[in-house]
Amino acid sequence: MTRKALITGITGQDGSYLAELLLAKGYEVHGLIRRSSTFNTSRIDHLYVDPHEPSATLFLHYGDLDDGARMVSLLHDIGPDEVYNLAAQSHVRVSFDEPVHTTDTDAMGAIRLLEAVRSSGIHCRYYQASTSEMFGATPPPQGEDTPFYPRSPYGAAKVYAYWATRNYREAYGMYAVNGILFNHESPRRGETFVTRKITRAVARIKAGLEDSLYLGNLDAVRDWGYAPEYVEGMWRMLQADEPEDFVLATGVGYTVQQFVEAAFTHAELNWHDHVKFDPRYLRPTEVDALIGDATKAEVKLGWKAAVHGDDLVRIMVDADIQSLRHEGSHWIDRPELPAWVAEGDSH
């Protein structure tokens, strides 16, 4: 029988790559999307087939994690074998501006979905997207047994979701796991996240469309990997015999400044000529260093990151340069990101 998966957050970076992976493995994939007056499915449009076609294996459903009753009915109708909860307000800096919304989506949304799985009576495996931001101020390296010390509303909300997932596993015998993913990026990363903000600016500066890039803390250390590899790790977690929590990371620390230098150098630009400091992009409480220890995932899942910082930078810069070229036979100016848009680096 065809295996079925439900993905919340399917229109995001990870959701789109996970949908690709599962479809390639022969799954029937169902995705939760929020109702909007504008199209918000650009990352998965290439996967979509008219559901009237016999070959269709991707189906989208309107819903939101703030509606527990909708989650129960969807689970009952779909009957998924696997549920991946990737939906979140995942922008760390924005979580300081919208702490209540972040908590309702990331913490309460997770427990609504867990309770919907439990109360619906379906037997499925559940994946919770956890994050390295839960470790916060705890020094690296950070692994599965490292104490949490979140430094943002986003990190705090994710700690709640983490423990809720473990509690439902222990209290109700659910196959429920946490994937504690360190930063993972790609050309599909949102344009307001710091890595994509950098690579998109490099492409536009190279094309002569703008001249400056404004950033905050350049000294923050992050463990940056490649998103398509990380969704493979998510899937492997749900194939294990027993439910366990896993860290996914490269194990390599890389500062924001190193990312900037590598991105501008790859485009044959001098970053000192274009990067400027803006204090509005600083967080009220900073996370200095996140570097993960994914030994457990390598031993038990056979998962290991292959793409590290420099390779990731090249992939993203090249994709943004190519994207600009595809906009037309000549450079088409797109509006620069508004000055108030914050930068962040989520899980």
ABEGO torsion letter per residue (X at the ends): XBBBBBBBGAABAAAAAAAAAAAAAGBBBBBBBBBBABBAAAAAAAABBBAABAABABBBBBEBAABAAAAAAAAAAAGBABBBBABBBABAAAAAABAAAAAAAAAAAAAAAAAAAAAAGBBBBBBBBBBAAAAEABBOBBBAABBBBBABAAAAAAAAAAAAAAAAAAAAGBBBBBBBBBBBBBAABBAABAAAAAAAAAAAAAAGABABBBBBBAABBBBBBBAAAAAAAAAAAAABABBBBBBBBAGBBBBAAAAAAAAAAAAGBBAAAABBBBAAABBABBBABBBBBAAAAAAAAGBBBABBAAAAAAAAAAAAAAAAAAAEABBBBBBBBBAABBBBBBX
